[in-house]
Amino acid sequence: MMLLPEFVRMARQAVRDLRGQPGGPTPPEVVRRFLWFLPLTDDQARAVALRVR
């Protein structure tokens, strides 16, 4: 899982860039898009999104 830190870095930047954009994805949706290979529940994606803010 050497790429996981890079995926998290990209998700963090995307959450920051997209936060508050009209019609944009929510932070948990961004996390799920970047970490699509992990079976995250909604609560887990929300928890990750809060940590990467």
C-alpha positions in Angstrom: 0.0 0.0 0.0 2.7 2.4 -0.9 0.3 4.5 -2.9 -2.2 5.1 0.0 -0.4 8.2 1.3 -0.5 9.7 -2.2 -4.2 9.0 -2.5 -4.8 10.6 0.9 -2.8 13.7 -0.1 -4.8 14.0 -3.3 -8.1 13.5 -1.5 -7.1 16.2 1.1 -6.4 18.7 -1.7 -9.6 17.8 -3.5 -11.7 18.2 -0.3 -10.1 21.6 0.2 -10.7 22.7 -3.4 -14.3 21.5 -3.7 -15.5 22.4 -0.2 -18.4 24.9 -0.5 -18.6 24.7 -4.3 -22.2 24.9 -5.5 -23.3 21.5 -6.8 -19.9 20.0 -5.8 -19.4 16.7 -4.1 -19.4 16.5 -0.3 -16.1 15.7 1.5 -17.1 12.0 2.1 -18.0 11.6 -1.6 -14.5 12.9 -2.5 -12.9 10.5 -0.1 -14.9 7.6 -1.5 -13.8 8.6 -5.1 -10.1 8.7 -4.2 -10.2 5.6 -2.0 -12.6 3.6 -4.2 -10.6 0.4 -3.6 -11.4 0.4 0.1 -14.8 -0.8 1.3 -15.7 2.4 3.3 -19.0 2.8 4.9 -20.6 6.3 4.9 -19.5 6.8 8.5 -16.0 5.7 7.7 -15.7 8.0 4.7 -17.1 10.9 6.8 -14.5 10.2 9.5 -11.7 10.2 6.9 -13.0 13.4 5.4 -12.9 15.1 8.8 -9.3 14.0 9.3 -8.0 15.2 5.9 -9.5 18.7 6.1 
